Amino acid sequence: MAISRSLRQLGLARGTILLLKQRSKIMCNTINKDLIVNFMEDNSLTVSQFCHMCHMGRGVYNKIMRNDYNFYITVLFRIARTLGVKISELFI
């Protein structure tokens, strides 16, 4: 319930929240890490700078890069906002 509440605070509709919950169950190895790496290279950002822009810790960044998806799904929204893409574009 807490995740749904925080997703609603981001202005998401109920259908979008349900889709994300379903997608998060099958999310293994599907985050497009190349998008993140290319964004960092194009903007000459270090890992710390990118993490600061996304309001996340380096530990979460490392989890994403090693396919450990034990983090809050709202992190994906912050990454998508930073990259300037839709949340669906973060997935392969």
PDB file of N, CA, C and O in Angstrom:
ATOM      1  N   MET A   1       0.798  -1.190   0.000  1.00  0.00           N
ATOM      2  CA  MET A   1       0.000   0.000   0.000  1.00  0.00           C
ATOM      3  C   MET A   1       0.845   1.259   0.000  1.00  0.00           C
ATOM      4  O   MET A   1       0.481   2.250  -0.634  1.00  0.00           O
ATOM      5  N   ALA A   2       1.969   1.234   0.703  1.00  0.00           N
ATOM      6  CA  ALA A   2       2.817   2.421   0.775  1.00  0.00           C
ATOM      7  C   ALA A   2       3.371   2.779  -0.602  1.00  0.00           C
ATOM      8  O   ALA A   2       3.511   3.958  -0.929  1.00  0.00           O
ATOM      9  N   ILE A   3       3.682   1.771  -1.405  1.00  0.00           N
ATOM     10  CA  ILE A   3       4.197   2.028  -2.755  1.00  0.00           C
ATOM     11  C   ILE A   3       3.109   2.669  -3.601  1.00  0.00           C
ATOM     12  O   ILE A   3       3.374   3.631  -4.322  1.00  0.00           O
ATOM     13  N   SER A   4       1.887   2.151  -3.521  1.00  0.00           N
ATOM     14  CA  SER A   4       0.787   2.729  -4.292  1.00  0.00           C
ATOM     15  C   SER A   4       0.560   4.181  -3.914  1.00  0.00           C
ATOM     16  O   SER A   4       0.321   5.026  -4.777  1.00  0.00           O
ATOM     17  N   ARG A   5       0.637   4.468  -2.616  1.00  0.00           N
ATOM     18  CA  ARG A   5       0.431   5.835  -2.147  1.00  0.00           C
ATOM     19  C   ARG A   5       1.517   6.756  -2.699  1.00  0.00           C
ATOM     20  O   ARG A   5       1.217   7.860  -3.155  1.00  0.00           O
ATOM     21  N   SER A   6       2.775   6.314  -2.663  1.00  0.00           N
ATOM     22  CA  SER A   6       3.847   7.171  -3.159  1.00  0.00           C
ATOM     23  C   SER A   6       3.774   7.328  -4.674  1.00  0.00           C
ATOM     24  O   SER A   6       4.140   8.379  -5.199  1.00  0.00           O
ATOM     25  N   LEU A   7       3.312   6.311  -5.378  1.00  0.00           N
ATOM     26  CA  LEU A   7       3.157   6.429  -6.826  1.00  0.00           C
ATOM     27  C   LEU A   7       2.013   7.380  -7.169  1.00  0.00           C
ATOM     28  O   LEU A   7       2.091   8.117  -8.152  1.00  0.00           O
ATOM     29  N   ARG A   8       0.953   7.366  -6.364  1.00  0.00           N
ATOM     30  CA  ARG A   8      -0.147   8.303  -6.587  1.00  0.00           C
ATOM     31  C   ARG A   8       0.308   9.732  -6.344  1.00  0.00           C
ATOM     32  O   ARG A   8      -0.143  10.657  -7.020  1.00  0.00           O
ATOM     33  N   GLN A   9       1.205   9.912  -5.377  1.00  0.00           N
ATOM     34  CA  GLN A   9       1.723  11.243  -5.107  1.00  0.00           C
ATOM     35  C   GLN A   9       2.508  11.769  -6.297  1.00  0.00           C
ATOM     36  O   GLN A   9       2.605  12.980  -6.492  1.00  0.00           O
ATOM     37  N   LEU A  10       3.072  10.858  -7.100  1.00  0.00           N
ATOM     38  CA  LEU A  10       3.764  11.270  -8.314  1.00  0.00           C
ATOM     39  C   LEU A  10       2.793  11.575  -9.447  1.00  0.00           C
ATOM     40  O   LEU A  10       3.213  11.965 -10.537  1.00  0.00           O
ATOM     41  N   GLY A  11       1.486  11.398  -9.193  1.00  0.00           N
ATOM     42  CA  GLY A  11       0.462  11.746 -10.176  1.00  0.00           C
ATOM     43  C   GLY A  11       0.137  10.635 -11.145  1.00  0.00           C
ATOM     44  O   GLY A  11      -0.319  10.903 -12.257  1.00  0.00           O
ATOM     45  N   LEU A  12       0.362   9.390 -10.753  1.00  0.00           N
ATOM     46  CA  LEU A  12       0.093   8.271 -11.654  1.00  0.00           C
ATOM     47  C   LEU A  12      -1.315   7.746 -11.461  1.00  0.00           C
ATOM     48  O   LEU A  12      -1.840   7.732 -10.348  1.00  0.00           O
ATOM     49  N   ALA A  13      -1.913   7.321 -12.542  1.00  0.00           N
ATOM     50  CA  ALA A  13      -3.260   6.757 -12.510  1.00  0.00           C
ATOM     51  C   ALA A  13      -3.214   5.330 -11.969  1.00  0.00           C
ATOM     52  O   ALA A  13      -2.165   4.685 -11.972  1.00  0.00           O
ATOM     53  N   ARG A  14      -4.359   4.851 -11.509  1.00  0.00           N
ATOM     54  CA  ARG A  14      -4.446   3.518 -10.939  1.00  0.00           C
ATOM     55  C   ARG A  14      -3.986   2.440 -11.924  1.00  0.00           C
ATOM     56  O   ARG A  14      -3.282   1.511 -11.527  1.00  0.00           O
ATOM     57  N   GLY A  15      -4.367   2.545 -13.190  1.00  0.00           N
ATOM     58  CA  GLY A  15      -3.963   1.554 -14.192  1.00  0.00           C
ATOM     59  C   GLY A  15      -2.465   1.510 -14.378  1.00  0.00           C
ATOM     60  O   GLY A  15      -1.890   0.434 -14.547  1.00  0.00           O
ATOM     61  N   THR A  16      -1.826   2.660 -14.349  1.00  0.00           N
ATOM     62  CA  THR A  16      -0.370   2.722 -14.483  1.00  0.00           C
ATOM     63  C   THR A  16       0.292   2.054 -13.303  1.00  0.00           C
ATOM     64  O   THR A  16       1.284   1.343 -13.463  1.00  0.00           O
ATOM     65  N   ILE A  17      -0.256   2.277 -12.101  1.00  0.00           N
ATOM     66  CA  ILE A  17       0.307   1.673 -10.900  1.00  0.00           C
ATOM     67  C   ILE A  17       0.210   0.157 -10.967  1.00  0.00           C
ATOM     68  O   ILE A  17       1.164  -0.542 -10.624  1.00  0.00           O
ATOM     69  N   LEU A  18      -0.944  -0.363 -11.411  1.00  0.00           N
ATOM     70  CA  LEU A  18      -1.102  -1.808 -11.523  1.00  0.00           C
ATOM     71  C   LEU A  18      -0.140  -2.389 -12.547  1.00  0.00           C
ATOM     72  O   LEU A  18       0.432  -3.457 -12.327  1.00  0.00           O
ATOM     73  N   LEU A  19       0.041  -1.694 -13.669  1.00  0.00           N
ATOM     74  CA  LEU A  19       0.972  -2.154 -14.689  1.00  0.00           C
ATOM     75  C   LEU A  19       2.391  -2.202 -14.140  1.00  0.00           C
ATOM     76  O   LEU A  19       3.125  -3.156 -14.397  1.00  0.00           O
ATOM     77  N   LEU A  20       2.781  -1.184 -13.391  1.00  0.00           N
ATOM     78  CA  LEU A  20       4.123  -1.154 -12.817  1.00  0.00           C
ATOM     79  C   LEU A  20       4.321  -2.253 -11.791  1.00  0.00           C
ATOM     80  O   LEU A  20       5.400  -2.843 -11.719  1.00  0.00           O
ATOM     81  N   LYS A  21       3.301  -2.538 -10.995  1.00  0.00           N
ATOM     82  CA  LYS A  21       3.413  -3.611 -10.021  1.00  0.00           C
ATOM     83  C   LYS A  21       3.590  -4.945 -10.725  1.00  0.00           C
ATOM     84  O   LYS A  21       4.408  -5.763 -10.306  1.00  0.00           O
ATOM     85  N   GLN A  22       2.827  -5.174 -11.798  1.00  0.00           N
ATOM     86  CA  GLN A  22       2.969  -6.403 -12.559  1.00  0.00           C
ATOM     87  C   GLN A  22       4.337  -6.479 -13.206  1.00  0.00           C
ATOM     88  O   GLN A  22       4.983  -7.528 -13.199  1.00  0.00           O
ATOM     89  N   ARG A  23       4.771  -5.369 -13.761  1.00  0.00           N
ATOM     90  CA  ARG A  23       6.053  -5.323 -14.450  1.00  0.00           C
ATOM     91  C   ARG A  23       7.210  -5.533 -13.475  1.00  0.00           C
ATOM     92  O   ARG A  23       8.210  -6.157 -13.831  1.00  0.00           O
ATOM     93  N   SER A  24       7.087  -5.020 -12.252  1.00  0.00           N
ATOM     94  CA  SER A  24       8.160  -5.145 -11.287  1.00  0.00           C
ATOM     95  C   SER A  24       8.366  -6.596 -10.876  1.00  0.00           C
ATOM     96  O   SER A  24       9.460  -6.970 -10.452  1.00  0.00           O
ATOM     97  N   LYS A  25       7.323  -7.417 -10.997  1.00  0.00           N
ATOM     98  CA  LYS A  25       7.457  -8.832 -10.669  1.00  0.00           C
ATOM     99  C   LYS A  25       8.276  -9.574 -11.720  1.00  0.00           C
ATOM    100  O   LYS A  25       8.882 -10.602 -11.418  1.00  0.00           O
ATOM    101  N   ILE A  26       8.301  -9.064 -12.955  1.00  0.00           N
ATOM    102  CA  ILE A  26       9.026  -9.735 -14.031  1.00  0.00           C
ATOM    103  C   ILE A  26      10.172  -8.883 -14.540  1.00  0.00           C
ATOM    104  O   ILE A  26      10.573  -9.001 -15.698  1.00  0.00           O
ATOM    105  N   MET A  27      10.699  -8.027 -13.682  1.00  0.00           N
ATOM    106  CA  MET A  27      11.653  -7.014 -14.096  1.00  0.00           C
ATOM    107  C   MET A  27      13.087  -7.530 -14.202  1.00  0.00           C
ATOM    108  O   MET A  27      13.967  -6.785 -14.633  1.00  0.00           O
ATOM    109  N   CYS A  28      13.341  -8.755 -13.830  1.00  0.00           N
ATOM    110  CA  CYS A  28      14.704  -9.266 -13.784  1.00  0.00           C
ATOM    111  C   CYS A  28      15.444  -9.046 -15.100  1.00  0.00           C
ATOM    112  O   CYS A  28      14.964  -9.435 -16.165  1.00  0.00           O
ATOM    113  N   ASN A  29      16.607  -8.424 -15.019  1.00  0.00           N
ATOM    114  CA  ASN A  29      17.512  -8.208 -16.146  1.00  0.00           C
ATOM    115  C   ASN A  29      16.900  -7.414 -17.286  1.00  0.00           C
ATOM    116  O   ASN A  29      17.298  -7.607 -18.435  1.00  0.00           O
ATOM    117  N   THR A  30      15.950  -6.530 -17.017  1.00  0.00           N
ATOM    118  CA  THR A  30      15.321  -5.820 -18.124  1.00  0.00           C
ATOM    119  C   THR A  30      15.533  -4.308 -18.102  1.00  0.00           C
ATOM    120  O   THR A  30      15.081  -3.626 -19.021  1.00  0.00           O
ATOM    121  N   ILE A  31      16.199  -3.762 -17.095  1.00  0.00           N
ATOM    122  CA  ILE A  31      16.457  -2.325 -17.098  1.00  0.00           C
ATOM    123  C   ILE A  31      17.534  -2.039 -18.134  1.00  0.00           C
ATOM    124  O   ILE A  31      18.573  -2.697 -18.163  1.00  0.00           O
ATOM    125  N   ASN A  32      17.278  -1.057 -18.980  1.00  0.00           N
ATOM    126  CA  ASN A  32      18.207  -0.699 -20.050  1.00  0.00           C
ATOM    127  C   ASN A  32      19.362   0.130 -19.473  1.00  0.00           C
ATOM    128  O   ASN A  32      19.303   1.359 -19.420  1.00  0.00           O
ATOM    129  N   LYS A  33      20.384  -0.562 -19.054  1.00  0.00           N
ATOM    130  CA  LYS A  33      21.535   0.102 -18.425  1.00  0.00           C
ATOM    131  C   LYS A  33      22.332   0.937 -19.427  1.00  0.00           C
ATOM    132  O   LYS A  33      23.020   1.884 -19.046  1.00  0.00           O
ATOM    133  N   ASP A  34      22.236   0.584 -20.700  1.00  0.00           N
ATOM    134  CA  ASP A  34      22.946   1.359 -21.729  1.00  0.00           C
ATOM    135  C   ASP A  34      22.442   2.796 -21.782  1.00  0.00           C
ATOM    136  O   ASP A  34      23.220   3.716 -22.035  1.00  0.00           O
ATOM    137  N   LEU A  35      21.150   2.996 -21.547  1.00  0.00           N
ATOM    138  CA  LEU A  35      20.599   4.351 -21.511  1.00  0.00           C
ATOM    139  C   LEU A  35      21.290   5.190 -20.434  1.00  0.00           C
ATOM    140  O   LEU A  35      21.639   6.349 -20.659  1.00  0.00           O
ATOM    141  N   ILE A  36      21.477   4.589 -19.278  1.00  0.00           N
ATOM    142  CA  ILE A  36      22.108   5.292 -18.160  1.00  0.00           C
ATOM    143  C   ILE A  36      23.568   5.584 -18.473  1.00  0.00           C
ATOM    144  O   ILE A  36      24.036   6.709 -18.300  1.00  0.00           O
ATOM    145  N   VAL A  37      24.277   4.572 -18.932  1.00  0.00           N
ATOM    146  CA  VAL A  37      25.707   4.732 -19.224  1.00  0.00           C
ATOM    147  C   VAL A  37      25.922   5.755 -20.338  1.00  0.00           C
ATOM    148  O   VAL A  37      26.812   6.599 -20.235  1.00  0.00           O
ATOM    149  N   ASN A  38      25.123   5.691 -21.394  1.00  0.00           N
ATOM    150  CA  ASN A  38      25.262   6.648 -22.500  1.00  0.00           C
ATOM    151  C   ASN A  38      24.952   8.076 -22.040  1.00  0.00           C
ATOM    152  O   ASN A  38      25.629   9.017 -22.454  1.00  0.00           O
ATOM    153  N   PHE A  39      23.936   8.243 -21.190  1.00  0.00           N
ATOM    154  CA  PHE A  39      23.608   9.563 -20.665  1.00  0.00           C
ATOM    155  C   PHE A  39      24.781  10.118 -19.859  1.00  0.00           C
ATOM    156  O   PHE A  39      25.135  11.290 -19.980  1.00  0.00           O
ATOM    157  N   MET A  40      25.373   9.260 -19.040  1.00  0.00           N
ATOM    158  CA  MET A  40      26.508   9.701 -18.226  1.00  0.00           C
ATOM    159  C   MET A  40      27.701  10.077 -19.107  1.00  0.00           C
ATOM    160  O   MET A  40      28.376  11.072 -18.844  1.00  0.00           O
ATOM    161  N   GLU A  41      27.958   9.297 -20.138  1.00  0.00           N
ATOM    162  CA  GLU A  41      29.073   9.599 -21.043  1.00  0.00           C
ATOM    163  C   GLU A  41      28.815  10.878 -21.833  1.00  0.00           C
ATOM    164  O   GLU A  41      29.704  11.718 -21.965  1.00  0.00           O
ATOM    165  N   ASP A  42      27.604  11.025 -22.357  1.00  0.00           N
ATOM    166  CA  ASP A  42      27.260  12.204 -23.159  1.00  0.00           C
ATOM    167  C   ASP A  42      27.360  13.496 -22.356  1.00  0.00           C
ATOM    168  O   ASP A  42      27.707  14.547 -22.895  1.00  0.00           O
ATOM    169  N   ASN A  43      27.052  13.408 -21.063  1.00  0.00           N
ATOM    170  CA  ASN A  43      27.065  14.598 -20.209  1.00  0.00           C
ATOM    171  C   ASN A  43      28.299  14.665 -19.311  1.00  0.00           C
ATOM    172  O   ASN A  43      28.367  15.500 -18.409  1.00  0.00           O
ATOM    173  N   SER A  44      29.266  13.798 -19.552  1.00  0.00           N
ATOM    174  CA  SER A  44      30.520  13.753 -18.783  1.00  0.00           C
ATOM    175  C   SER A  44      30.260  13.732 -17.276  1.00  0.00           C
ATOM    176  O   SER A  44      30.823  14.526 -16.523  1.00  0.00           O
ATOM    177  N   LEU A  45      29.400  12.811 -16.855  1.00  0.00           N
ATOM    178  CA  LEU A  45      29.041  12.706 -15.448  1.00  0.00           C
ATOM    179  C   LEU A  45      29.743  11.528 -14.795  1.00  0.00           C
ATOM    180  O   LEU A  45      29.931  10.479 -15.412  1.00  0.00           O
ATOM    181  N   THR A  46      30.127  11.713 -13.546  1.00  0.00           N
ATOM    182  CA  THR A  46      30.624  10.597 -12.758  1.00  0.00           C
ATOM    183  C   THR A  46      29.418   9.873 -12.169  1.00  0.00           C
ATOM    184  O   THR A  46      28.291  10.366 -12.232  1.00  0.00           O
ATOM    185  N   VAL A  47      29.665   8.711 -11.601  1.00  0.00           N
ATOM    186  CA  VAL A  47      28.584   7.966 -10.958  1.00  0.00           C
ATOM    187  C   VAL A  47      27.982   8.804  -9.828  1.00  0.00           C
ATOM    188  O   VAL A  47      26.762   8.866  -9.680  1.00  0.00           O
ATOM    189  N   SER A  48      28.829   9.440  -9.043  1.00  0.00           N
ATOM    190  CA  SER A  48      28.340  10.264  -7.928  1.00  0.00           C
ATOM    191  C   SER A  48      27.473  11.420  -8.413  1.00  0.00           C
ATOM    192  O   SER A  48      26.446  11.724  -7.806  1.00  0.00           O
ATOM    193  N   GLN A  49      27.877  12.058  -9.493  1.00  0.00           N
ATOM    194  CA  GLN A  49      27.100  13.174 -10.031  1.00  0.00           C
ATOM    195  C   GLN A  49      25.739  12.703 -10.540  1.00  0.00           C
ATOM    196  O   GLN A  49      24.719  13.346 -10.296  1.00  0.00           O
ATOM    197  N   PHE A  50      25.735  11.573 -11.251  1.00  0.00           N
ATOM    198  CA  PHE A  50      24.481  11.028 -11.755  1.00  0.00           C
ATOM    199  C   PHE A  50      23.557  10.653 -10.600  1.00  0.00           C
ATOM    200  O   PHE A  50      22.363  10.949 -10.635  1.00  0.00           O
ATOM    201  N   CYS A  51      24.103  10.009  -9.588  1.00  0.00           N
ATOM    202  CA  CYS A  51      23.304   9.618  -8.425  1.00  0.00           C
ATOM    203  C   CYS A  51      22.722  10.844  -7.736  1.00  0.00           C
ATOM    204  O   CYS A  51      21.570  10.824  -7.302  1.00  0.00           O
ATOM    205  N   HIS A  52      23.500  11.901  -7.631  1.00  0.00           N
ATOM    206  CA  HIS A  52      23.019  13.133  -7.018  1.00  0.00           C
ATOM    207  C   HIS A  52      21.865  13.724  -7.832  1.00  0.00           C
ATOM    208  O   HIS A  52      20.886  14.202  -7.259  1.00  0.00           O
ATOM    209  N   MET A  53      21.975  13.694  -9.157  1.00  0.00           N
ATOM    210  CA  MET A  53      20.905  14.204 -10.019  1.00  0.00           C
ATOM    211  C   MET A  53      19.609  13.401  -9.857  1.00  0.00           C
ATOM    212  O   MET A  53      18.513  13.951  -9.957  1.00  0.00           O
ATOM    213  N   CYS A  54      19.748  12.096  -9.605  1.00  0.00           N
ATOM    214  CA  CYS A  54      18.587  11.215  -9.472  1.00  0.00           C
ATOM    215  C   CYS A  54      18.106  11.084  -8.027  1.00  0.00           C
ATOM    216  O   CYS A  54      17.125  10.391  -7.761  1.00  0.00           O
ATOM    217  N   HIS A  55      18.783  11.737  -7.109  1.00  0.00           N
ATOM    218  CA  HIS A  55      18.432  11.655  -5.692  1.00  0.00           C
ATOM    219  C   HIS A  55      18.437  10.210  -5.200  1.00  0.00           C
ATOM    220  O   HIS A  55      17.491   9.750  -4.559  1.00  0.00           O
ATOM    221  N   MET A  56      19.520   9.508  -5.515  1.00  0.00           N
ATOM    222  CA  MET A  56      19.672   8.130  -5.045  1.00  0.00           C
ATOM    223  C   MET A  56      21.120   7.930  -4.616  1.00  0.00           C
ATOM    224  O   MET A  56      22.004   8.697  -4.998  1.00  0.00           O
ATOM    225  N   GLY A  57      21.345   6.917  -3.838  1.00  0.00           N
ATOM    226  CA  GLY A  57      22.689   6.614  -3.386  1.00  0.00           C
ATOM    227  C   GLY A  57      23.456   5.778  -4.397  1.00  0.00           C
ATOM    228  O   GLY A  57      22.876   5.175  -5.300  1.00  0.00           O
ATOM    229  N   ARG A  58      24.765   5.755  -4.226  1.00  0.00           N
ATOM    230  CA  ARG A  58      25.592   4.930  -5.117  1.00  0.00           C
ATOM    231  C   ARG A  58      25.271   3.457  -4.967  1.00  0.00           C
ATOM    232  O   ARG A  58      25.423   2.683  -5.912  1.00  0.00           O
ATOM    233  N   GLY A  59      24.828   3.067  -3.780  1.00  0.00           N
ATOM    234  CA  GLY A  59      24.463   1.669  -3.563  1.00  0.00           C
ATOM    235  C   GLY A  59      23.319   1.228  -4.452  1.00  0.00           C
ATOM    236  O   GLY A  59      23.324   0.114  -4.976  1.00  0.00           O
ATOM    237  N   VAL A  60      22.337   2.103  -4.623  1.00  0.00           N
ATOM    238  CA  VAL A  60      21.201   1.791  -5.509  1.00  0.00           C
ATOM    239  C   VAL A  60      21.685   1.711  -6.948  1.00  0.00           C
ATOM    240  O   VAL A  60      21.283   0.815  -7.691  1.00  0.00           O
ATOM    241  N   TYR A  61      22.550   2.647  -7.349  1.00  0.00           N
ATOM    242  CA  TYR A  61      23.118   2.612  -8.701  1.00  0.00           C
ATOM    243  C   TYR A  61      23.835   1.273  -8.930  1.00  0.00           C
ATOM    244  O   TYR A  61      23.657   0.633  -9.967  1.00  0.00           O
ATOM    245  N   ASN A  62      24.639   0.866  -7.956  1.00  0.00           N
ATOM    246  CA  ASN A  62      25.362  -0.402  -8.081  1.00  0.00           C
ATOM    247  C   ASN A  62      24.415  -1.587  -8.169  1.00  0.00           C
ATOM    248  O   ASN A  62      24.675  -2.531  -8.916  1.00  0.00           O
ATOM    249  N   LYS A  63      23.307  -1.551  -7.408  1.00  0.00           N
ATOM    250  CA  LYS A  63      22.311  -2.626  -7.494  1.00  0.00           C
ATOM    251  C   LYS A  63      21.727  -2.709  -8.898  1.00  0.00           C
ATOM    252  O   LYS A  63      21.567  -3.799  -9.447  1.00  0.00           O
ATOM    253  N   ILE A  64      21.408  -1.554  -9.476  1.00  0.00           N
ATOM    254  CA  ILE A  64      20.842  -1.537 -10.828  1.00  0.00           C
ATOM    255  C   ILE A  64      21.830  -2.128 -11.824  1.00  0.00           C
ATOM    256  O   ILE A  64      21.452  -2.922 -12.685  1.00  0.00           O
ATOM    257  N   MET A  65      23.082  -1.744 -11.707  1.00  0.00           N
ATOM    258  CA  MET A  65      24.093  -2.206 -12.653  1.00  0.00           C
ATOM    259  C   MET A  65      24.405  -3.694 -12.528  1.00  0.00           C
ATOM    260  O   MET A  65      24.857  -4.319 -13.488  1.00  0.00           O
ATOM    261  N   ARG A  66      24.167  -4.258 -11.359  1.00  0.00           N
ATOM    262  CA  ARG A  66      24.441  -5.694 -11.206  1.00  0.00           C
ATOM    263  C   ARG A  66      23.156  -6.531 -11.149  1.00  0.00           C
ATOM    264  O   ARG A  66      23.169  -7.674 -10.693  1.00  0.00           O
ATOM    265  N   ASN A  67      22.057  -5.948 -11.617  1.00  0.00           N
ATOM    266  CA  ASN A  67      20.768  -6.649 -11.740  1.00  0.00           C
ATOM    267  C   ASN A  67      20.196  -7.108 -10.406  1.00  0.00           C
ATOM    268  O   ASN A  67      19.507  -8.126 -10.351  1.00  0.00           O
ATOM    269  N   ASP A  68      20.470  -6.380  -9.338  1.00  0.00           N
ATOM    270  CA  ASP A  68      19.868  -6.643  -8.029  1.00  0.00           C
ATOM    271  C   ASP A  68      18.759  -5.622  -7.856  1.00  0.00           C
ATOM    272  O   ASP A  68      19.028  -4.455  -7.569  1.00  0.00           O
ATOM    273  N   TYR A  69      17.513  -6.049  -8.027  1.00  0.00           N
ATOM    274  CA  TYR A  69      16.399  -5.113  -8.059  1.00  0.00           C
ATOM    275  C   TYR A  69      15.720  -4.972  -6.702  1.00  0.00           C
ATOM    276  O   TYR A  69      14.493  -4.925  -6.624  1.00  0.00           O
ATOM    277  N   ASN A  70      16.494  -4.904  -5.656  1.00  0.00           N
ATOM    278  CA  ASN A  70      15.959  -4.719  -4.312  1.00  0.00           C
ATOM    279  C   ASN A  70      16.061  -3.240  -3.924  1.00  0.00           C
ATOM    280  O   ASN A  70      16.883  -2.855  -3.093  1.00  0.00           O
ATOM    281  N   PHE A  71      15.204  -2.423  -4.545  1.00  0.00           N
ATOM    282  CA  PHE A  71      15.148  -0.995  -4.244  1.00  0.00           C
ATOM    283  C   PHE A  71      13.735  -0.505  -4.534  1.00  0.00           C
ATOM    284  O   PHE A  71      12.941  -1.200  -5.167  1.00  0.00           O
ATOM    285  N   TYR A  72      13.437   0.687  -4.066  1.00  0.00           N
ATOM    286  CA  TYR A  72      12.100   1.239  -4.286  1.00  0.00           C
ATOM    287  C   TYR A  72      11.895   1.572  -5.762  1.00  0.00           C
ATOM    288  O   TYR A  72      12.785   2.107  -6.424  1.00  0.00           O
ATOM    289  N   ILE A  73      10.721   1.250  -6.254  1.00  0.00           N
ATOM    290  CA  ILE A  73      10.405   1.469  -7.662  1.00  0.00           C
ATOM    291  C   ILE A  73      10.375   2.958  -8.014  1.00  0.00           C
ATOM    292  O   ILE A  73      10.529   3.322  -9.180  1.00  0.00           O
ATOM    293  N   THR A  74      10.180   3.809  -7.026  1.00  0.00           N
ATOM    294  CA  THR A  74      10.164   5.242  -7.292  1.00  0.00           C
ATOM    295  C   THR A  74      11.522   5.742  -7.792  1.00  0.00           C
ATOM    296  O   THR A  74      11.608   6.801  -8.414  1.00  0.00           O
ATOM    297  N   VAL A  75      12.574   4.979  -7.517  1.00  0.00           N
ATOM    298  CA  VAL A  75      13.906   5.326  -8.037  1.00  0.00           C
ATOM    299  C   VAL A  75      13.877   5.346  -9.562  1.00  0.00           C
ATOM    300  O   VAL A  75      14.518   6.188 -10.190  1.00  0.00           O
ATOM    301  N   LEU A  76      13.132   4.416 -10.152  1.00  0.00           N
ATOM    302  CA  LEU A  76      13.050   4.353 -11.611  1.00  0.00           C
ATOM    303  C   LEU A  76      12.399   5.605 -12.186  1.00  0.00           C
ATOM    304  O   LEU A  76      12.775   6.058 -13.267  1.00  0.00           O
ATOM    305  N   PHE A  77      11.431   6.164 -11.475  1.00  0.00           N
ATOM    306  CA  PHE A  77      10.804   7.396 -11.934  1.00  0.00           C
ATOM    307  C   PHE A  77      11.799   8.555 -11.899  1.00  0.00           C
ATOM    308  O   PHE A  77      11.824   9.392 -12.801  1.00  0.00           O
ATOM    309  N   ARG A  78      12.614   8.593 -10.851  1.00  0.00           N
ATOM    310  CA  ARG A  78      13.603   9.671 -10.760  1.00  0.00           C
ATOM    311  C   ARG A  78      14.672   9.523 -11.839  1.00  0.00           C
ATOM    312  O   ARG A  78      15.135  10.520 -12.393  1.00  0.00           O
ATOM    313  N   ILE A  79      15.068   8.284 -12.142  1.00  0.00           N
ATOM    314  CA  ILE A  79      16.041   8.060 -13.213  1.00  0.00           C
ATOM    315  C   ILE A  79      15.442   8.476 -14.550  1.00  0.00           C
ATOM    316  O   ILE A  79      16.095   9.164 -15.335  1.00  0.00           O
ATOM    317  N   ALA A  80      14.208   8.064 -14.815  1.00  0.00           N
ATOM    318  CA  ALA A  80      13.552   8.416 -16.078  1.00  0.00           C
ATOM    319  C   ALA A  80      13.430   9.925 -16.225  1.00  0.00           C
ATOM    320  O   ALA A  80      13.658  10.463 -17.308  1.00  0.00           O
ATOM    321  N   ARG A  81      13.074  10.607 -15.150  1.00  0.00           N
ATOM    322  CA  ARG A  81      12.952  12.068 -15.192  1.00  0.00           C
ATOM    323  C   ARG A  81      14.302  12.707 -15.512  1.00  0.00           C
ATOM    324  O   ARG A  81      14.374  13.647 -16.304  1.00  0.00           O
ATOM    325  N   THR A  82      15.365  12.201 -14.900  1.00  0.00           N
ATOM    326  CA  THR A  82      16.706  12.734 -15.142  1.00  0.00           C
ATOM    327  C   THR A  82      17.140  12.496 -16.585  1.00  0.00           C
ATOM    328  O   THR A  82      17.727  13.374 -17.217  1.00  0.00           O
ATOM    329  N   LEU A  83      16.846  11.301 -17.101  1.00  0.00           N
ATOM    330  CA  LEU A  83      17.230  10.965 -18.478  1.00  0.00           C
ATOM    331  C   LEU A  83      16.338  11.648 -19.511  1.00  0.00           C
ATOM    332  O   LEU A  83      16.710  11.755 -20.679  1.00  0.00           O
ATOM    333  N   GLY A  84      15.170  12.109 -19.087  1.00  0.00           N
ATOM    334  CA  GLY A  84      14.237  12.738 -20.010  1.00  0.00           C
ATOM    335  C   GLY A  84      13.510  11.744 -20.886  1.00  0.00           C
ATOM    336  O   GLY A  84      13.192  12.031 -22.040  1.00  0.00           O
ATOM    337  N   VAL A  85      13.243  10.556 -20.322  1.00  0.00           N
ATOM    338  CA  VAL A  85      12.528   9.507 -21.063  1.00  0.00           C
ATOM    339  C   VAL A  85      11.296   9.087 -20.280  1.00  0.00           C
ATOM    340  O   VAL A  85      11.148   9.410 -19.101  1.00  0.00           O
ATOM    341  N   LYS A  86      10.407   8.355 -20.963  1.00  0.00           N
ATOM    342  CA  LYS A  86       9.258   7.775 -20.289  1.00  0.00           C
ATOM    343  C   LYS A  86       9.731   6.576 -19.480  1.00  0.00           C
ATOM    344  O   LYS A  86      10.745   5.958 -19.804  1.00  0.00           O
ATOM    345  N   ILE A  87       8.998   6.256 -18.437  1.00  0.00           N
ATOM    346  CA  ILE A  87       9.380   5.121 -17.588  1.00  0.00           C
ATOM    347  C   ILE A  87       9.449   3.828 -18.392  1.00  0.00           C
ATOM    348  O   ILE A  87      10.292   2.977 -18.109  1.00  0.00           O
ATOM    349  N   SER A  88       8.592   3.666 -19.374  1.00  0.00           N
ATOM    350  CA  SER A  88       8.595   2.443 -20.177  1.00  0.00           C
ATOM    351  C   SER A  88       9.865   2.295 -21.010  1.00  0.00           C
ATOM    352  O   SER A  88      10.247   1.181 -21.368  1.00  0.00           O
ATOM    353  N   GLU A  89      10.510   3.402 -21.317  1.00  0.00           N
ATOM    354  CA  GLU A  89      11.738   3.349 -22.106  1.00  0.00           C
ATOM    355  C   GLU A  89      12.939   2.867 -21.301  1.00  0.00           C
ATOM    356  O   GLU A  89      13.988   2.576 -21.874  1.00  0.00           O
ATOM    357  N   LEU A  90      12.800   2.779 -19.979  1.00  0.00           N
ATOM    358  CA  LEU A  90      13.879   2.263 -19.151  1.00  0.00           C
ATOM    359  C   LEU A  90      14.000   0.756 -19.243  1.00  0.00           C
ATOM    360  O   LEU A  90      15.015   0.183 -18.847  1.00  0.00           O
ATOM    361  N   PHE A  91      12.978   0.117 -19.759  1.00  0.00           N
ATOM    362  CA  PHE A  91      12.969  -1.344 -19.841  1.00  0.00           C
ATOM    363  C   PHE A  91      13.280  -1.825 -21.247  1.00  0.00           C
ATOM    364  O   PHE A  91      12.872  -1.214 -22.235  1.00  0.00           O
ATOM    365  N   ILE A  92      14.003  -2.920 -21.318  1.00  0.00           N
ATOM    366  CA  ILE A  92      14.376  -3.503 -22.609  1.00  0.00           C
ATOM    367  C   ILE A  92      13.242  -4.395 -23.085  1.00  0.00           C
ATOM    368  O   ILE A  92      13.335  -4.993 -24.157  1.00  0.00           O
TER     369      ILE A  92
END
